[in-house]
Amino acid sequence: MVKCRAFEKGKWNYRHGKIKKGISDMAKCNHCGKATTFGHNRSFSQRATNRAFKPNLQKVSVMEKGRLVKKTLCAKCIKTLGKSAA
């Protein structure tokens, strides 16, 4: 039997990684916090199947305090930041 060390305090396991709750920072907009939400697909017979609504996230370089910083932003925030810069 192979022991799994993922549950030991402070240990890394390359197969399972650290256990975290919630949504990771990569799946969230760094500006507005928009993230994946869940809902249902509805068929003609009104049967509900689970689905995910994912935001349009893109990696963008943004000037912040005179430095270029890479951020993950949704398309709406990229558009808004472009308007405020002009």
C-alpha positions, 0 to 999 in steps of 0.5 A: 500500500502506498502512503499519500502525504498530501494530508500531512501538515505543510507537506507537498505532494507532486501528485495532489499538490496542496489542498486549497478551498475556493477559486484560485487567483488564476480563474478570477479577474484581478480588477473586479473579481469576476469568476466562474459561476454555476447554473443549469442548461435547460432542455425543451423538457425542462430537464436541468443539467449542470454547467459553468459560466466562465468569464472571458479572462485574458493575461494583460500587461498593465502600467501600475505605478510606473511599472509593467505588471502582468494581470489576469483581467476580464474583457470588460475590465480591459475595455474599461481600462482602455477607455480611462487611459485615453 
